[in-house]
Amino acid sequence: MRGQRTYNELVKDSTISGTVRKGRSNALVFRRNECMLARYFYYGYLKNKSYEEIMRLLAAEFFLSPATISMRVQQNTDKLKTLKRSGPSMYYFQSRWPHLKW
């Protein structure tokens, strides 16, 4: 786990054995993208916000550049189309991501 080596060296004064996997967790990136797409759909379809405003809001919420957000949206248009077809209610978003204000 990240930070474990520093913790062990500073607090426990021991070394960590084995290798530590570095980089991003694919599962966490997938979950972030799924939540970001839901927010994109929510702001655009349910709140009728402009594209520029959606990009500004998502950049602030997910700490990503608008270019990165746009790229992720383009890569996942099929998921957005599926979301639109299912016509989710506000309850869907609130139950799926209760930590966010919908």
C-alpha positions in Angstrom: 0.0 0.0 0.0 1.3 3.5 -0.8 2.8 5.3 2.1 3.5 2.0 4.0 7.3 2.2 3.4 7.4 5.7 4.8 5.2 4.7 7.8 7.4 1.7 8.5 10.7 3.7 8.2 9.5 6.6 10.3 7.2 5.0 12.8 8.1 1.4 13.0 11.8 1.8 12.0 11.7 -1.4 9.9 11.9 -2.1 6.2 9.2 -3.4 4.0 9.7 -6.8 2.3 8.6 -7.6 -1.2 7.6 -5.3 -4.0 5.0 -2.6 -4.0 2.8 -2.2 -7.0 3.0 1.4 -8.3 0.6 3.3 -10.5 -3.1 3.8 -10.7 -5.7 1.3 -9.7 -7.7 0.3 -12.7 -10.7 -0.5 -10.5 -10.6 3.0 -9.0 -10.2 4.7 -12.3 -13.2 2.8 -13.6 -15.3 3.8 -10.7 -14.2 7.5 -11.0 -15.1 7.5 -14.7 -18.5 5.9 -14.0 -19.3 8.5 -11.5 -18.0 11.3 -13.7 -20.2 10.1 -16.6 -23.2 10.0 -14.3 -22.5 13.6 -13.2 -22.1 14.6 -16.9 -25.4 13.1 -17.7 -27.1 14.6 -14.6 -25.8 18.1 -15.4 -26.6 18.0 -19.1 -29.8 16.0 -19.3 -31.5 16.6 -15.9 -30.2 20.1 -15.1 -29.9 21.5 -18.6 -26.5 23.1 -18.1 -24.3 24.2 -20.9 -21.3 22.2 -22.1 -18.9 24.8 -20.8 -20.5 24.9 -17.4 -20.5 21.1 -17.2 -16.8 21.0 -18.0 -16.1 23.6 -15.3 -18.1 21.8 -12.7 -16.6 18.4 -13.5 -13.1 19.8 -13.5 -13.7 21.2 -10.0 -15.3 18.0 -8.7 -12.9 15.4 -10.1 -9.6 17.5 -10.3 -9.2 16.7 -14.0 -8.6 19.1 -16.9 -11.6 19.7 -19.3 -9.5 18.0 -22.1 -9.2 14.8 -20.0 -12.9 14.9 -19.1 -13.9 15.4 -22.8 -11.6 12.5 -23.8 -13.2 10.2 -21.2 -16.7 11.2 -22.3 -15.9 10.5 -26.0 -14.4 7.1 -25.0 -17.6 6.2 -23.1 -20.4 7.5 -25.3 -22.0 4.0 -25.4 -22.4 4.1 -21.6 -24.0 7.5 -21.8 -26.4 6.3 -24.5 -27.3 3.3 -22.3 -27.8 5.7 -19.3 -30.1 7.9 -21.5 -32.1 4.9 -22.7 -32.7 3.6 -19.2 -34.0 7.1 -18.2 -32.8 6.9 -14.6 -34.6 8.8 -11.8 -32.9 11.0 -9.3 -33.2 8.1 -6.8 -30.8 6.1 -9.0 -28.1 8.7 -8.7 -28.7 9.3 -5.0 -28.6 5.6 -4.1 -25.6 4.9 -6.3 -23.5 7.8 -5.1 -25.0 9.0 -1.8 -21.9 11.1 -0.9 -22.7 13.6 -3.7 -25.4 16.2 -3.8 -27.8 15.4 -6.6 
